[in-house]
């Protein structure tokens, strides 16, 4: 993998990857004082894997959304799979599209991307 300086990282918004092996759906949420995230990984013609995590109550929904995205991307990288990732958080997308994010957490999530994203 080539290291690209962070100030040059931008997300290239493309159409869906037609030959992806998995569809991944991410969500961050807050219910009462509980913050969490969920990632659903749908292989073709198989039962999906669903991952749920509870975060610290001080975490924000944006952090939960970004953590869910990061989990999905890391899963794909570790398993050498191509994915289409579905995100319903515009603020997360904008944070990741930023050429010079200030948040250390956004920077850490962004470093795992190959920068081909479907956005509907």
N, CA, C and O atoms as a printed pandas DataFrame, in Angstrom:
     atom_number atom_name residue_name chain_id  residue_number  x_coord  y_coord  z_coord
0              1         N          UNK        A               1    0.838   -1.165    0.000
1              2        CA          UNK        A               1    0.000    0.000    0.000
2              3         C          UNK        A               1    0.890    1.237    0.000
3              4         O          UNK        A               1    1.897    1.282    0.706
4              5         N          UNK        A               2    0.525    2.220   -0.777
5              6        CA          UNK        A               2    1.291    3.448   -0.889
6              7         C          UNK        A               2    0.819    4.441    0.162
7              8         O          UNK        A               2   -0.383    4.629    0.344
8              9         N          UNK        A               3    1.753    5.074    0.850
9             10        CA          UNK        A               3    1.393    6.111    1.807
10            11         C          UNK        A               3    1.216    7.427    1.066
11            12         O          UNK        A               3    2.130    7.905    0.394
12            13         N          UNK        A               4    0.026    8.006    1.197
13            14        CA          UNK        A               4   -0.282    9.285    0.569
14            15         C          UNK        A               4   -0.356   10.323    1.675
15            16         O          UNK        A               4   -1.030   10.091    2.679
16            17         N          UNK        A               5    0.309   11.452    1.527
17            18        CA          UNK        A               5    0.217   12.481    2.561
18            19         C          UNK        A               5   -1.246   12.856    2.811
19            20         O          UNK        A               5   -2.030   12.980    1.870
20            21         N          UNK        A               6   -1.606   13.033    4.082
21            22        CA          UNK        A               6   -2.999   13.294    4.441
22            23         C          UNK        A               6   -3.568   14.521    3.741
23            24         O          UNK        A               6   -4.759   14.554    3.432
24            25         N          UNK        A               7   -2.747   15.521    3.489
25            26        CA          UNK        A               7   -3.289   16.717    2.862
26            27         C          UNK        A               7   -3.674   16.473    1.408
27            28         O          UNK        A               7   -4.293   17.340    0.790
28            29         N          UNK        A               8   -3.324   15.317    0.843
29            30        CA          UNK        A               8   -3.700   14.995   -0.527
30            31         C          UNK        A               8   -4.872   14.021   -0.601
31            32         O          UNK        A               8   -5.376   13.738   -1.688
32            33         N          UNK        A               9   -5.304   13.512    0.537
33            34        CA          UNK        A               9   -6.404   12.545    0.542
34            35         C          UNK        A               9   -7.735   13.238    0.300
35            36         O          UNK        A               9   -8.119   14.146    1.038
36            37         N          UNK        A              10   -8.419   12.811   -0.717
37            38        CA          UNK        A              10   -9.795   13.229   -0.942
38            39         C          UNK        A              10  -10.567   11.999   -1.376
39            40         O          UNK        A              10  -10.012   11.080   -1.979
40            41         N          UNK        A              11  -11.832   11.993   -1.069
41            42        CA          UNK        A              11  -12.652   10.850   -1.472
42            43         C          UNK        A              11  -13.161   11.083   -2.874
43            44         O          UNK        A              11  -13.698   12.148   -3.181
44            45         N          UNK        A              12  -12.998   10.114   -3.702
45            46        CA          UNK        A              12  -13.469   10.155   -5.075
46            47         C          UNK        A              12  -14.826    9.465   -5.090
47            48         O          UNK        A              12  -14.917    8.260   -4.855
48            49         N          UNK        A              13  -15.864   10.217   -5.362
49            50        CA          UNK        A              13  -17.212    9.671   -5.313
50            51         C          UNK        A              13  -17.532    9.037   -6.653
51            52         O          UNK        A              13  -17.675    9.733   -7.659
52            53         N          UNK        A              14  -17.644    7.732   -6.668
53            54        CA          UNK        A              14  -17.953    6.989   -7.886
54            55         C          UNK        A              14  -19.284    6.276   -7.728
55            56         O          UNK        A              14  -19.892    6.282   -6.658
56            57         N          UNK        A              15  -19.710    5.679   -8.791
57            58        CA          UNK        A              15  -20.896    4.844   -8.731
58            59         C          UNK        A              15  -20.560    3.566   -7.991
59            60         O          UNK        A              15  -19.405    3.322   -7.640
60            61         N          UNK        A              16  -21.554    2.770   -7.763
61            62        CA          UNK        A              16  -21.361    1.503   -7.066
62            63         C          UNK        A              16  -20.353    0.620   -7.788
63            64         O          UNK        A              16  -20.235    0.661   -9.012
64            65         N          UNK        A              17  -19.641   -0.165   -7.019
65            66        CA          UNK        A              17  -18.725   -1.140   -7.590
66            67         C          UNK        A              17  -19.581   -2.312   -8.069
67            68         O          UNK        A              17  -20.188   -2.997   -7.246
68            69         N          UNK        A              18  -19.642   -2.557   -9.369
69            70        CA          UNK        A              18  -20.560   -3.580   -9.873
70            71         C          UNK        A              18  -20.207   -5.000   -9.446
71            72         O          UNK        A              18  -21.103   -5.832   -9.305
72            73         N          UNK        A              19  -18.946   -5.295   -9.239
73            74        CA          UNK        A              19  -18.542   -6.660   -8.889
74            75         C          UNK        A              19  -18.155   -6.799   -7.420
75            76         O          UNK        A              19  -17.362   -7.671   -7.065
76            77         N          UNK        A              20  -18.713   -5.944   -6.570
77            78        CA          UNK        A              20  -18.349   -6.045   -5.152
78            79         C          UNK        A              20  -18.843   -7.375   -4.598
79            80         O          UNK        A              20  -19.832   -7.937   -5.068
80            81         N          UNK        A              21  -18.138   -7.858   -3.600
81            82        CA          UNK        A              21  -18.482   -9.148   -3.009
82            83         C          UNK        A              21  -19.495   -9.004   -1.874
83            84         O          UNK        A              21  -20.184   -9.963   -1.525
84            85         N          UNK        A              22  -19.583   -7.797   -1.299
85            86        CA          UNK        A              22  -20.449   -7.572   -0.147
86            87         C          UNK        A              22  -21.074   -6.183   -0.211
87            88         O          UNK        A              22  -20.506   -5.245   -0.770
88            89         N          UNK        A              23  -22.259   -6.082    0.379
89            90        CA          UNK        A              23  -22.904   -4.801    0.629
90            91         C          UNK        A              23  -22.817   -4.577    2.133
91            92         O          UNK        A              23  -23.212   -5.443    2.914
92            93         N          UNK        A              24  -22.305   -3.426    2.542
93            94        CA          UNK        A              24  -22.112   -3.137    3.959
94            95         C          UNK        A              24  -22.937   -1.905    4.323
95            96         O          UNK        A              24  -22.834   -0.867    3.669
96            97         N          UNK        A              25  -23.748   -2.024    5.361
97            98        CA          UNK        A              25  -24.580   -0.928    5.851
98            99         C          UNK        A              25  -24.089   -0.541    7.237
99           100         O          UNK        A              25  -23.863   -1.405    8.084
100          101         N          UNK        A              26  -23.923    0.757    7.468
101          102        CA          UNK        A              26  -23.414    1.231    8.756
102          103         C          UNK        A              26  -24.412    2.176    9.405
103          104         O          UNK        A              26  -25.193    2.838    8.722
104          105         N          UNK        A              27  -24.379    2.230   10.729
105          106        CA          UNK        A              27  -25.235    3.159   11.467
106          107         C          UNK        A              27  -24.634    3.449   12.828
107          108         O          UNK        A              27  -24.086    2.570   13.492
108          109         N          UNK        A              28  -24.749    4.690   13.217
109          110        CA          UNK        A              28  -24.422    5.103   14.576
110          111         C          UNK        A              28  -25.716    5.598   15.200
111          112         O          UNK        A              28  -26.586    6.107   14.494
112          113         N          UNK        A              29  -25.854    5.457   16.504
113          114        CA          UNK        A              29  -27.115    5.856   17.123
114          115         C          UNK        A              29  -26.928    6.212   18.586
115          116         O          UNK        A              29  -25.941    5.848   19.225
116          117         N          UNK        A              30  -27.909    6.932   19.086
117          118        CA          UNK        A              30  -27.990    7.239   20.518
118          119         C          UNK        A              30  -29.418    6.973   20.951
119          120         O          UNK        A              30  -30.365    7.495   20.362
120          121         N          UNK        A              31  -29.566    6.157   21.985
121          122        CA          UNK        A              31  -30.858    5.881   22.583
122          123         C          UNK        A              31  -30.720    6.190   24.073
123          124         O          UNK        A              31  -29.950    5.547   24.787
124          125         N          UNK        A              32  -31.476    7.181   24.523
125          126        CA          UNK        A              32  -31.351    7.698   25.883
126          127         C          UNK        A              32  -29.900    8.146   26.083
127          128         O          UNK        A              32  -29.428    9.015   25.350
128          129         N          UNK        A              33  -29.190    7.584   27.044
129          130        CA          UNK        A              33  -27.790    7.953   27.273
130          131         C          UNK        A              33  -26.817    6.956   26.654
131          132         O          UNK        A              33  -25.616    7.015   26.920
132          133         N          UNK        A              34  -27.320    6.052   25.842
133          134        CA          UNK        A              34  -26.482    5.007   25.253
134          135         C          UNK        A              34  -26.148    5.336   23.807
135          136         O          UNK        A              34  -27.032    5.629   23.002
136          137         N          UNK        A              35  -24.866    5.285   23.490
137          138        CA          UNK        A              35  -24.398    5.511   22.124
138          139         C          UNK        A              35  -23.838    4.200   21.609
139          140         O          UNK        A              35  -23.155    3.478   22.335
140          141         N          UNK        A              36  -24.132    3.894   20.344
141          142        CA          UNK        A              36  -23.636    2.647   19.798
142          143         C          UNK        A              36  -23.538    2.682   18.297
143          144         O          UNK        A              36  -23.834    3.694   17.662
144          145         N          UNK        A              37  -23.119    1.568   17.735
145          146        CA          UNK        A              37  -23.000    1.462   16.291
146          147         C          UNK        A              37  -23.365    0.062   15.863
147          148         O          UNK        A              37  -23.297   -0.894   16.637
148          149         N          UNK        A              38  -23.753   -0.029   14.611
149          150        CA          UNK        A              38  -24.105   -1.321   14.033
150          151         C          UNK        A              38  -23.557   -1.375   12.618
151          152         O          UNK        A              38  -23.577   -0.381   11.892
152          153         N          UNK        A              39  -23.070   -2.544   12.237
153          154        CA          UNK        A              39  -22.571   -2.778   10.886
154          155         C          UNK        A              39  -23.165   -4.092   10.408
155          156         O          UNK        A              39  -23.010   -5.125   11.059
156          157         N          UNK        A              40  -23.841   -4.050    9.276
157          158        CA          UNK        A              40  -24.427   -5.254    8.671
158          159         C          UNK        A              40  -23.681   -5.549    7.383
159          160         O          UNK        A              40  -23.601   -4.695    6.500
160          161         N          UNK        A              41  -23.140   -6.742    7.271
161          162        CA          UNK        A              41  -22.357   -7.144    6.109
162          163         C          UNK        A              41  -23.135   -8.237    5.378
163          164         O          UNK        A              41  -23.324   -9.340    5.890
164          165         N          UNK        A              42  -23.579   -7.898    4.167
165          166        CA          UNK        A              42  -24.416   -8.797    3.379
166          167         C          UNK        A              42  -23.615   -9.426    2.249
167          168         O          UNK        A              42  -23.307   -8.758    1.262
168          169         N          UNK        A              43  -23.274  -10.711    2.381
169          170        CA          UNK        A              43  -22.684  -11.419    1.241
170          171         C          UNK        A              43  -23.795  -11.788    0.264
171          172         O          UNK        A              43  -24.966  -11.839    0.638
172          173         N          UNK        A              44  -23.434  -12.037   -0.951
173          174        CA          UNK        A              44  -24.432  -12.429   -1.943
174          175         C          UNK        A              44  -25.005  -13.796   -1.591
175          176         O          UNK        A              44  -24.264  -14.760   -1.402
176          177         N          UNK        A              45  -26.313  -13.869   -1.506
177          178        CA          UNK        A              45  -27.048  -15.127   -1.296
178          179         C          UNK        A              45  -26.698  -15.851   -0.006
179          180         O          UNK        A              45  -26.788  -17.077    0.053
180          181         N          UNK        A              46  -26.302  -15.119    1.026
181          182        CA          UNK        A              46  -26.013  -15.741    2.317
182          183         C          UNK        A              46  -26.608  -14.894    3.436
183          184         O          UNK        A              46  -27.012  -13.752    3.216
184          185         N          UNK        A              47  -26.658  -15.459    4.624
185          186        CA          UNK        A              47  -27.142  -14.735    5.792
186          187         C          UNK        A              47  -26.135  -13.643    6.157
187          188         O          UNK        A              47  -24.931  -13.896    6.178
188          189         N          UNK        A              48  -26.618  -12.436    6.443
189          190        CA          UNK        A              48  -25.682  -11.347    6.775
190          191         C          UNK        A              48  -25.074  -11.512    8.159
191          192         O          UNK        A              48  -25.654  -12.137    9.047
192          193         N          UNK        A              49  -23.893  -10.935    8.315
193          194        CA          UNK        A              49  -23.269  -10.822    9.629
194          195         C          UNK        A              49  -23.645   -9.450   10.173
195          196         O          UNK        A              49  -23.543   -8.445    9.470
196          197         N          UNK        A              50  -24.081   -9.414   11.427
197          198        CA          UNK        A              50  -24.471   -8.157   12.053
198          199         C          UNK        A              50  -23.600   -7.957   13.286
199          200         O          UNK        A              50  -23.537   -8.810   14.171
200          201         N          UNK        A              51  -22.932   -6.808   13.320
201          202        CA          UNK        A              51  -22.053   -6.460   14.434
202          203         C          UNK        A              51  -22.645   -5.252   15.143
203          204         O          UNK        A              51  -23.013   -4.269   14.500
204          205         N          UNK        A              52  -22.739   -5.323   16.470
205          206        CA          UNK        A              52  -23.251   -4.219   17.271
206          207         C          UNK        A              52  -22.299   -3.951   18.417
207          208         O          UNK        A              52  -21.798   -4.870   19.064
208          209         N          UNK        A              53  -22.059   -2.661   18.656
209          210        CA          UNK        A              53  -21.136   -2.268   19.717
210          211         C          UNK        A              53  -21.737   -1.110   20.503
211          212         O          UNK        A              53  -22.337   -0.199   19.933
212          213         N          UNK        A              54  -21.567   -1.160   21.806
213          214        CA          UNK        A              54  -21.954   -0.037   22.646
214          215         C          UNK        A              54  -20.702    0.791   22.928
215          216         O          UNK        A              54  -19.645    0.243   23.243
216          217         N          UNK        A              55  -20.824    2.088   22.815
217          218        CA          UNK        A              55  -19.714    2.991   23.067
218          219         C          UNK        A              55  -19.903    3.672   24.415
219          220         O          UNK        A              55  -20.918    3.480   25.085
220          221         N          UNK        A              56  -18.932    4.453   24.795
221          222        CA          UNK        A              56  -19.013    5.249   26.002
222          223         C          UNK        A              56  -20.146    6.257   25.857
223          224         O          UNK        A              56  -20.377    6.759   24.757
224          225         N          UNK        A              57  -20.849    6.562   26.925
225          226        CA          UNK        A              57  -21.971    7.501   26.819
226          227         C          UNK        A              57  -21.524    8.913   26.443
227          228         O          UNK        A              57  -22.352    9.741   26.063
228          229         N          UNK        A              58  -20.235    9.195   26.545
229          230        CA          UNK        A              58  -19.729   10.508   26.153
230          231         C          UNK        A              58  -19.449   10.614   24.653
231          232         O          UNK        A              58  -19.192   11.710   24.153
232          233         N          UNK        A              59  -19.493    9.491   23.926
233          234        CA          UNK        A              59  -19.283    9.523   22.486
234          235         C          UNK        A              59  -20.472   10.168   21.790
235          236         O          UNK        A              59  -21.611   10.054   22.245
236          237         N          UNK        A              60  -20.196   10.842   20.686
237          238        CA          UNK        A              60  -21.249   11.488   19.907
238          239         C          UNK        A              60  -21.772   10.531   18.841
239          240         O          UNK        A              60  -21.167    9.495   18.567
240          241         N          UNK        A              61  -22.895   10.893   18.252
241          242        CA          UNK        A              61  -23.433   10.093   17.147
242          243         C          UNK        A              61  -22.464   10.131   15.968
243          244         O          UNK        A              61  -22.273    9.113   15.303
244          245         N          UNK        A              62  -21.848   11.283   15.695
245          246        CA          UNK        A              62  -20.863   11.378   14.612
246          247         C          UNK        A              62  -19.713   10.403   14.846
247          248         O          UNK        A              62  -19.279    9.725   13.915
248          249         N          UNK        A              63  -19.222   10.327   16.067
249          250        CA          UNK        A              63  -18.145    9.380   16.370
250          251         C          UNK        A              63  -18.613    7.940   16.164
251          252         O          UNK        A              63  -17.859    7.101   15.671
252          253         N          UNK        A              64  -19.851    7.660   16.541
253          254        CA          UNK        A              64  -20.395    6.310   16.346
254          255         C          UNK        A              64  -20.517    5.999   14.855
255          256         O          UNK        A              64  -20.183    4.895   14.424
256          257         N          UNK        A              65  -20.992    6.962   14.068
257          258        CA          UNK        A              65  -21.104    6.773   12.616
258          259         C          UNK        A              65  -19.730    6.505   12.006
259          260         O          UNK        A              65  -19.569    5.587   11.201
260          261         N          UNK        A              66  -18.746    7.308   12.392
261          262        CA          UNK        A              66  -17.389    7.135   11.855
262          263         C          UNK        A              66  -16.782    5.805   12.294
263          264         O          UNK        A              66  -16.077    5.161   11.518
264          265         N          UNK        A              67  -17.049    5.395   13.521
265          266        CA          UNK        A              67  -16.539    4.108   14.009
266          267         C          UNK        A              67  -17.172    2.956   13.236
267          268         O          UNK        A              67  -16.507    1.958   12.955
268          269         N          UNK        A              68  -18.454    3.086   12.890
269          270        CA          UNK        A              68  -19.121    2.045   12.100
270          271         C          UNK        A              68  -18.507    1.956   10.706
271          272         O          UNK        A              68  -18.261    0.860   10.204
272          273         N          UNK        A              69  -18.262    3.095   10.088
273          274        CA          UNK        A              69  -17.627    3.132    8.765
274          275         C          UNK        A              69  -16.241    2.497    8.849
275          276         O          UNK        A              69  -15.867    1.682    8.005
276          277         N          UNK        A              70  -15.489    2.879    9.872
277          278        CA          UNK        A              70  -14.143    2.350   10.060
278          279         C          UNK        A              70  -14.181    0.835   10.234
279          280         O          UNK        A              70  -13.342    0.132    9.670
280          281         N          UNK        A              71  -15.129    0.326   10.996
281          282        CA          UNK        A              71  -15.253   -1.122   11.190
282          283         C          UNK        A              71  -15.497   -1.813    9.858
283          284         O          UNK        A              71  -14.846   -2.812    9.552
284          285         N          UNK        A              72  -16.434   -1.290    9.055
285          286        CA          UNK        A              72  -16.740   -1.898    7.761
286          287         C          UNK        A              72  -15.542   -1.906    6.823
287          288         O          UNK        A              72  -15.274   -2.901    6.149
288          289         N          UNK        A              73  -14.826   -0.792    6.786
289          290        CA          UNK        A              73  -13.653   -0.692    5.912
290          291         C          UNK        A              73  -12.545   -1.625    6.394
291          292         O          UNK        A              73  -11.929   -2.326    5.591
292          293         N          UNK        A              74  -12.292   -1.636    7.693
293          294        CA          UNK        A              74  -11.253   -2.528    8.233
294          295         C          UNK        A              74  -11.604   -3.996    7.978
295          296         O          UNK        A              74  -10.733   -4.802    7.651
296          297         N          UNK        A              75  -12.891   -4.335    8.132
297          298        CA          UNK        A              75  -13.324   -5.704    7.865
298          299         C          UNK        A              75  -12.992   -6.091    6.425
299          300         O          UNK        A              75  -12.463   -7.172    6.171
300          301         N          UNK        A              76  -13.307   -5.202    5.491
301          302        CA          UNK        A              76  -13.033   -5.483    4.073
302          303         C          UNK        A              76  -11.539   -5.632    3.819
303          304         O          UNK        A              76  -11.119   -6.532    3.092
304          305         N          UNK        A              77  -10.736   -4.755    4.414
305          306        CA          UNK        A              77   -9.285   -4.828    4.219
306          307         C          UNK        A              77   -8.709   -6.110    4.809
307          308         O          UNK        A              77   -7.902   -6.782    4.166
308          309         N          UNK        A              78   -9.119   -6.452    6.025
309          310        CA          UNK        A              78   -8.590   -7.645    6.690
310          311         C          UNK        A              78   -8.996   -8.928    5.970
311          312         O          UNK        A              78   -8.260   -9.915    5.993
312          313         N          UNK        A              79  -10.169   -8.916    5.331
313          314        CA          UNK        A              79  -10.671  -10.106    4.653
314          315         C          UNK        A              79  -10.435  -10.072    3.142
315          316         O          UNK        A              79  -10.870  -10.972    2.423
316          317         N          UNK        A              80   -9.748   -9.036    2.666
317          318        CA          UNK        A              80   -9.417   -8.896    1.243
318          319         C          UNK        A              80  -10.675   -8.984    0.371
319          320         O          UNK        A              80  -10.718   -9.728   -0.609
320          321         N          UNK        A              81  -11.696   -8.207    0.751
321          322        CA          UNK        A              81  -12.967   -8.200    0.037
322          323         C          UNK        A              81  -13.252   -6.814   -0.527
323          324         O          UNK        A              81  -12.849   -5.801    0.043
324          325         N          UNK        A              82  -13.951   -6.789   -1.652
325          326        CA          UNK        A              82  -14.417   -5.507   -2.184
326          327         C          UNK        A              82  -15.853   -5.308   -1.700
327          328         O          UNK        A              82  -16.656   -6.241   -1.693
328          329         N          UNK        A              83  -16.159   -4.074   -1.297
329          330        CA          UNK        A              83  -17.476   -3.799   -0.733
330          331         C          UNK        A              83  -18.068   -2.526   -1.329
331          332         O          UNK        A              83  -17.350   -1.641   -1.794
332          333         N          UNK        A              84  -19.380   -2.463   -1.300
333          334        CA          UNK        A              84  -20.108   -1.214   -1.424
334          335         C          UNK        A              84  -20.564   -0.899   -0.015
335          336         O          UNK        A              84  -21.194   -1.733    0.635
336          337         N          UNK        A              85  -20.255    0.293    0.464
337          338        CA          UNK        A              85  -20.628    0.659    1.829
338          339         C          UNK        A              85  -21.712    1.724    1.752
339          340         O          UNK        A              85  -21.585    2.708    1.023
340          341         N          UNK        A              86  -22.770    1.513    2.507
341          342        CA          UNK        A              86  -23.933    2.405    2.491
342          343         C          UNK        A              86  -23.954    3.193    3.798
343          344         O          UNK        A              86  -23.979    2.620    4.887
344          345         N          UNK        A              87  -23.944    4.500    3.666
345          346        CA          UNK        A              87  -23.842    5.403    4.809
346          347         C          UNK        A              87  -24.983    6.407    4.719
347          348         O          UNK        A              87  -25.224    6.983    3.658
348          349         N          UNK        A              88  -25.682    6.616    5.825
349          350        CA          UNK        A              88  -26.763    7.600    5.821
350          351         C          UNK        A              88  -26.409    8.869    6.593
351          352         O          UNK        A              88  -27.286    9.675    6.903
352          353         N          UNK        A              89  -25.145    9.041    6.896
353          354        CA          UNK        A              89  -24.700   10.186    7.684
354          355         C          UNK        A              89  -23.925   11.169    6.814
355          356         O          UNK        A              89  -22.744   10.972    6.529
356          357         N          UNK        A              90  -24.611   12.231    6.396
357          358        CA          UNK        A              90  -23.958   13.245    5.561
358          359         C          UNK        A              90  -22.773   13.876    6.301
359          360         O          UNK        A              90  -21.748   14.163    5.682
360          361         N          UNK        A              91  -22.897   14.094    7.601
361          362        CA          UNK        A              91  -21.799   14.709    8.346
362          363         C          UNK        A              91  -20.561   13.816    8.339
363          364         O          UNK        A              91  -19.440   14.321    8.282
364          365         N          UNK        A              92  -20.746   12.504    8.396
365          366        CA          UNK        A              92  -19.600   11.588    8.320
366          367         C          UNK        A              92  -18.961   11.632    6.943
367          368         O          UNK        A              92  -17.736   11.650    6.815
368          369         N          UNK        A              93  -19.792   11.649    5.923
369          370        CA          UNK        A              93  -19.273   11.719    4.550
370          371         C          UNK        A              93  -18.484   13.004    4.354
371          372         O          UNK        A              93  -17.386   12.985    3.798
372          373         N          UNK        A              94  -19.039   14.116    4.809
373          374        CA          UNK        A              94  -18.350   15.403    4.653
374          375         C          UNK        A              94  -17.050   15.430    5.448
375          376         O          UNK        A              94  -16.047   15.967    4.978
376          377         N          UNK        A              95  -17.060   14.858    6.643
377          378        CA          UNK        A              95  -15.826   14.808    7.444
378          379         C          UNK        A              95  -14.754   14.004    6.720
379          380         O          UNK        A              95  -13.585   14.391    6.711
380          381         N          UNK        A              96  -15.147   12.886    6.113
381          382        CA          UNK        A              96  -14.182   12.046    5.409
382          383         C          UNK        A              96  -13.760   12.641    4.068
383          384         O          UNK        A              96  -12.667   12.350    3.582
384          385         N          UNK        A              97  -14.599   13.455    3.475
385          386        CA          UNK        A              97  -14.254   14.104    2.205
386          387         C          UNK        A              97  -13.307   15.282    2.402
387          388         O          UNK        A              97  -12.648   15.712    1.456
388          389         N          UNK        A              98  -13.236   15.796    3.601
389          390        CA          UNK        A              98  -12.406   16.960    3.888
390          391         C          UNK        A              98  -10.942   16.670    3.542
391          392         O          UNK        A              98  -10.390   15.643    3.937
392          393         N          UNK        A              99  -10.335   17.579    2.809
393          394        CA          UNK        A              99   -8.929   17.402    2.415
394          395         C          UNK        A              99   -7.990   17.547    3.613
395          396         O          UNK        A              99   -6.925   16.930    3.647
396          397         N          UNK        A             100   -8.378   18.350    4.581
397          398        CA          UNK        A             100   -7.533   18.577    5.757
398          399         C          UNK        A             100   -8.356   18.505    7.037
399          400         O          UNK        A             100   -8.619   19.529    7.668
400          401         N          UNK        A             101   -8.763   17.298    7.422
401          402        CA          UNK        A             101   -9.550   17.200    8.655
402          403         C          UNK        A             101   -8.703   17.566    9.869
403          404         O          UNK        A             101   -7.499   17.310    9.902
404          405         N          UNK        A             102   -9.347   18.166   10.860
405          406        CA          UNK        A             102   -8.637   18.545   12.085
406          407         C          UNK        A             102   -8.776   17.487   13.172
407          408         O          UNK        A             102   -7.960   17.427   14.092
408          409         N          UNK        A             103   -9.788   16.668   13.069
409          410        CA          UNK        A             103  -10.042   15.655   14.085
410          411         C          UNK        A             103   -9.096   14.469   13.913
411          412         O          UNK        A             103   -8.990   13.899   12.827
412          413         N          UNK        A             104   -8.416   14.109   14.987
413          414        CA          UNK        A             104   -7.508   12.955   14.945
414          415         C          UNK        A             104   -8.292   11.678   14.647
415          416         O          UNK        A             104   -7.782   10.775   13.983
416          417         N          UNK        A             105   -9.527   11.602   15.135
417          418        CA          UNK        A             105  -10.340   10.415   14.889
418          419         C          UNK        A             105  -10.708   10.310   13.409
419          420         O          UNK        A             105  -10.637    9.224   12.834
420          421         N          UNK        A             106  -11.094   11.409   12.795
421          422        CA          UNK        A             106  -11.412   11.410   11.360
422          423         C          UNK        A             106  -10.182   11.008   10.557
423          424         O          UNK        A             106  -10.282   10.213    9.622
424          425         N          UNK        A             107   -9.037   11.545   10.911
425          426        CA          UNK        A             107   -7.788   11.206   10.218
426          427         C          UNK        A             107   -7.499    9.707   10.343
427          428         O          UNK        A             107   -7.090    9.068    9.374
428          429         N          UNK        A             108   -7.714    9.149   11.537
429          430        CA          UNK        A             108   -7.434    7.720   11.727
430          431         C          UNK        A             108   -8.399    6.846   10.931
431          432         O          UNK        A             108   -8.000    5.791   10.439
432          433         N          UNK        A             109   -9.660    7.260   10.794
433          434        CA          UNK        A             109  -10.628    6.508    9.994
434          435         C          UNK        A             109  -10.269    6.619    8.519
435          436         O          UNK        A             109  -10.307    5.635    7.781
436          437         N          UNK        A             110   -9.927    7.808    8.110
437          438        CA          UNK        A             110   -9.666    8.107    6.694
438          439         C          UNK        A             110   -8.449    7.363    6.143
439          440         O          UNK        A             110   -8.387    7.100    4.942
440          441         N          UNK        A             111   -7.498    7.026    6.982
441          442        CA          UNK        A             111   -6.260    6.414    6.486
442          443         C          UNK        A             111   -6.467    5.021    5.902
443          444         O          UNK        A             111   -5.592    4.516    5.198
444          445         N          UNK        A             112   -7.599    4.394    6.176
445          446        CA          UNK        A             112   -7.851    3.039    5.691
446          447         C          UNK        A             112   -8.571    2.978    4.358
447          448         O          UNK        A             112   -8.802    1.887    3.836
448          449         N          UNK        A             113   -8.925    4.106    3.802
449          450        CA          UNK        A             113   -9.720    4.106    2.581
450          451         C          UNK        A             113   -8.890    3.951    1.319
451          452         O          UNK        A             113   -7.759    4.428    1.223
452          453         N          UNK        A             114   -9.489    3.268    0.358
453          454        CA          UNK        A             114   -8.928    3.244   -0.986
454          455         C          UNK        A             114   -9.615    4.284   -1.848
455          456         O          UNK        A             114   -9.324    4.401   -3.038
456          457         N          UNK        A             115  -10.522    5.036   -1.255
457          458        CA          UNK        A             115  -11.160    6.206   -1.854
458          459         C          UNK        A             115  -12.039    5.936   -3.055
459          460         O          UNK        A             115  -12.064    6.725   -4.000
460          461         N          UNK        A             116  -12.751    4.845   -3.030
461          462        CA          UNK        A             116  -13.798    4.608   -4.033
462          463         C          UNK        A             116  -15.065    4.360   -3.243
463          464         O          UNK        A             116  -15.220    3.312   -2.616
464          465         N          UNK        A             117  -15.967    5.319   -3.271
465          466        CA          UNK        A             117  -17.171    5.248   -2.449
466          467         C          UNK        A             117  -18.417    5.393   -3.268
467          468         O          UNK        A             117  -18.492    6.282   -4.116
468          469         N          UNK        A             118  -19.407    4.545   -3.047
469          470        CA          UNK        A             118  -20.728    4.802   -3.628
470          471         C          UNK        A             118  -21.495    5.727   -2.703
471          472         O          UNK        A             118  -21.534    5.499   -1.494
472          473         N          UNK        A             119  -22.091    6.740   -3.237
473          474        CA          UNK        A             119  -22.975    7.616   -2.468
474          475         C          UNK        A             119  -24.258    7.762   -3.247
475          476         O          UNK        A             119  -24.247    8.123   -4.424
476          477         N          UNK        A             120  -25.366    7.481   -2.587
477          478        CA          UNK        A             120  -26.653    7.555   -3.256
478          479         C          UNK        A             120  -27.373    8.803   -2.826
479          480         O          UNK        A             120  -28.489    9.059   -3.279
